Amino acid sequence: MIRMSAASIVTSLIRFTPQLGRMSLSLFWTYLTLGRQVRTARRAFEKQLILQGMKKEDAERLSVCYEELKSSMISMLKQGMIRSF
């Protein structure tokens, strides 16, 4: 087993911190962008269904699949991150 001194551990942590920060910000930005894109797509889908003659309530009920897809994507990403630790 390799033994590391306290100084080398601290140095490694200091070197890794900027990358961890960038990765965290990137994941957060992706989450926000995904949410905005899902809302936009959902509204456009509902609008098209309403223009084709569907009731608004039915269009909203059908467009829920976009939110469910987003939720499943986020949960898969979280599970992958948890398993890696």
ZAMARGU-4260 file (C-alpha; in steps of 0.2 Angstrom, whole numbers, plus 5000, padded with zeros to 4 digits):
<rodrens>
0) 5000/5000/5000 | 5006/5017/4996 | 5008/5029/5010 | 5006/5048/5007 | 5012/5062/5018
5) 5000/5075/5024 | 5008/5088/5013 | 5006/5078/4998 | 4987/5075/5002 | 4984/5093/5005
10) 4993/5098/4989 | 4983/5085/4979 | 4967/5093/4986 | 4972/5110/4982 | 4976/5105/4964
15) 4959/5096/4962 | 4948/5110/4970 | 4947/5121/4954 | 4943/5106/4943 | 4929/5101/4955
20) 4922/5119/4956 | 4922/5120/4937 | 4913/5103/4935 | 4900/5108/4949 | 4896/5124/4940
25) 4895/5115/4923 | 4883/5102/4930 | 4873/5116/4938 | 4872/5126/4922 | 4867/5110/4912
30) 4853/5107/4925 | 4847/5124/4923 | 4848/5124/4904 | 4839/5107/4903 | 4825/5114/4914
35) 4823/5129/4903 | 4823/5119/4887 | 4810/5106/4894 | 4798/5120/4898 | 4800/5128/4881
40) 4798/5111/4872 | 4783/5107/4883 | 4774/5124/4879 | 4777/5122/4861 | 4770/5105/4861
45) 4755/5110/4870 | 4753/5125/4858 | 4754/5114/4843 | 4741/5101/4850 | 4729/5115/4854
50) 4731/5123/4837 | 4726/5105/4830 | 4710/5106/4840 | 4714/5097/4856 | 4707/5103/4873
55) 4720/5112/4883 | 4718/5100/4898 | 4722/5085/4887 | 4737/5094/4879 | 4744/5098/4896
60) 4741/5080/4902 | 4751/5073/4886 | 4765/5086/4889 | 4769/5079/4906 | 4780/5066/4898
65) 4793/5080/4895 | 4794/5083/4914 | 4795/5064/4917 | 4809/5062/4905 | 4819/5076/4912
70) 4816/5068/4930 | 4822/5051/4924 | 4837/5059/4916 | 4842/5068/4932 | 4839/5052/4942
75) 4850/5042/4931 | 4864/5055/4932 | 4863/5056/4951 | 4864/5037/4952 | 4879/5036/4941
80) 4888/5049/4951 | 4883/5040/4967 | 4890/5024/4961 | 4906/5031/4956 | 4910/5036/4974
</rodrens>
